[in-house]
Amino acid sequence: MILIVDSGSTKTDWCFVSHKHTTHTIHTKGINPVVQSQEEVRQTIEVDMEVEARQKAINLNDVDQIHYYGAGCVADKTHIIGQMLRNVFHKNAAITIESDIMAACHALCGNKEGLVCILGTGSNSCLYDGQKMTLHTPPLGFILGDEGSGAALGKLIVNAVFKGLLSQQLCNSFKEETQLELSDIINNVYRQPAPNRFLASLSQFAARHIDNPDIEQLVIMNFEQFIN
């Protein structure tokens, strides 16, 4: 059995493939070792995923190949993912770990060249020659970059709401729909785990109010920053 894992900061898809057919797909919280502690990553891989697999009667010892594509899979973090996968799966399973942008390259381009982009909780982009990335712009994470992402849009919305850049009606709608005060947002961003995931969740407010010209302009601004 082959396991293909596609992991972003918000959610992870675990796809089990046997004889070229998908047999099971399970879903867990996202994994990003750059912004999460090792304990948070361990909880998702060694506890949450195992529980889901057990409920679907998946024998993890049948997996002999694992192709893991994930957010935050930079050189000094991949060993964390590798070790935790080995704690769960058969010790002799062949494991390859690459960034989520490579999953997008394989899925979008196959063996052809192209410009590949990801817009999710974070953002990413690269040039791909059909086999490897030839140019990669570092996304720099939600504090320094990730333009175009859900987290970046969430930051724009928070700024617009609490700095009075939107109508009073929209500001009231934001507070009513999210049930968040400024103190809640400060706590979630500066004191709680996965602040990027929290900020990205606020982009749902933009989706609900995209017909409003001010919200539409925030979304356009976010995408323009990504393209630039």
N, C-alpha and C positions, 0 to 999 in steps of 0.2 A: 504494500500500500504506500502511496505517496501522499504527503501532506504539504499543501501550499498555504502559507500564512500571509495575509495582507493586513498589516497593522498600521493604523494611524493613531493620533493622540486621543481620539474620541472612541473609536471602536476597532475591534480586531475580528477578522473573518478567518476561520480555520476550515479549509476545504480538504476533505479526505477523498482521494481518487484511487480507484482500483480498476484494473483492466481498461484504462482510459475513460472511465465513467465516474462522475462524482457520486459517491455513495452517501456522504453525510456532510453537512455544513453546520458548524456551530459558531456562535457569536459571543464575544466577551467585551469587556471594557478595553479601551485603547491602551497601547504600550508605547512609551517613549522614554528610554533610559536617560536622555539628556535632561528632562524636566521632572522625572519621577525618581523616587528613591528605589534602591534595590528591593526593599521590602514590598513596595507597591507592585513592582514588576513581578516579583516572586508570587505574590498573592494571585495575580491574574493568570500566570502560566501554571503554577504548581497546585493551585487550589480551584479557581473558578473554571478554568478550561477542563481540568480533570473531572470536576463534578458534572459539567455539561456532557463530556464524553461518556461518563458512566451511565447517565440517564438515557443516552441513545445507544447503549450497549456497544460502544466502539472499543475494540481491543487495541490499545495504544502500542502494544508490543508487536502488532502486525505492521507498523509503520517502519519502512527501511530507508526512506528518503524524506528529508524535510527541506523545503525551499522557503526560507523565511525572508519576507520583504517588510521592512519596518521604518517608521519615522524614528529619527534619532539614532540610526545605526551607523554611527561614525566610528572611526578606527579604534578609539580607546573604550568603546562601549559594547562592541559586538560580543566580546567574551562573556559579558554578563548574560546576554540572551542565550548564547551557546551553552553555558553551564546549566542554566535553568531548564533548557530543553532536554539536556542529557539527564537531568534529575527525573524527568517524567517519562521519556521514551527509551526504547531499547538502546543499550550502550553502543551497539555497533551500527546504529542508524547513521547514514551519511547526511551531514547537515551543511547547508550553504546559507549564509546570511548576507543580505544586501540591503541597500536603502530602498525605501518605497518608490523613489523616482525610477529605479531600475525595473520595478514591477510595471510601472506605467509605460516605460520604454518597450518592454517585451509585449505588453498587451496592445499598445497603440501601433507600434511600428513593425513588430516582428523582426525580420532581418533587413528592413529598409531604413533609410535615414530619415530623421525628422526632428522637429522642435517639440519637446514634450514638457507639459506643465501639469502641476497638481494644485488644485485649489480646494483645500479642506479646512480642518482646524488650523493648520499652518499652510504655507505655500512652498512651492519648489519649481525649478525649471532647469532644463539642460538641452544641449544639442547632442544628438545620438547618431552614430554612423552606421547603425545596423548590428553592431556588436558591442560597442562600449560608448560611454559618454566622452565626448571630445571637448566640451565646454560646459562648465557648471557654475551658475551664480549662487553663492552661498545664501540661503534664506535668512540666516542669522537669528532665527527664533522670534517669538512674538514680542519681545521687548525691543529688539534692535531692528527687526525686519518683518518677515512674513506678510508683506504687502499683498493685498488681494484675498487674504484668508478670512475665515470666519472670526478668528480671534482679532484680527486687525479691524474688521468691520465692527465687532463688539466694542472695541476701544473708541472708534469714531462715534458710535451711538451714545456711549456713556458720556463722552466729552460734550456732545451736542445737547444731551438732556440736562446735565448738571451745570453747564456753563451758559444756559439760556439761548442756545442757537436754534432751537426748535420752538414751535408754537406752544403755548401753555396747554392746549388741548392734547398735543402729542406727548408732551412731558407727563401729563396726568395719565394718559393711556399707558405709557411705559410703566409707571409705578403701579397702576392697577393690574396690569397684565402679568408683570413679573413679581409683584409683591416685594420689591427691593427698594430699600432706602440707601442713601449714600454710604452709611456705615456698613451695611451688608456687603456692598460692592467692594469697599476698601478691605473688609475682612476676607472676602473670597479671593481677592487678587493678591493681597500682601501676606496673608497668614494661613491660607488653606492650600492643600495640595492641588495640582493640576489647574492653575489659574488660567492657562491658555484654553483648556476645555470649558471652563466657566464663561470666559469672554466669548468664545465661539457660540455658546448656547444663546447669547443675546442677539445673535444675527437673525434668529427666528422672528424677533420683533420687526426687523426690516422686511422680512418676507411677508408678514401679515399686513404691512402698511406700505408696500412698494408703490401703490398708486398715488401716494402723497409725494408731491414734487420735491420736498426737502429730503425725504428718505431716499427717494430715487437718486438724488444728487450725491448723497453719501455713498451709495452703492457704486455709482459711476466713478466717484473720486477714488474709491478703494481699488477698483479694477484698473483705473488709469495709473495709479501708483505702481501696481503690479507690472503693467506693460512697460512703463518707464524703467 
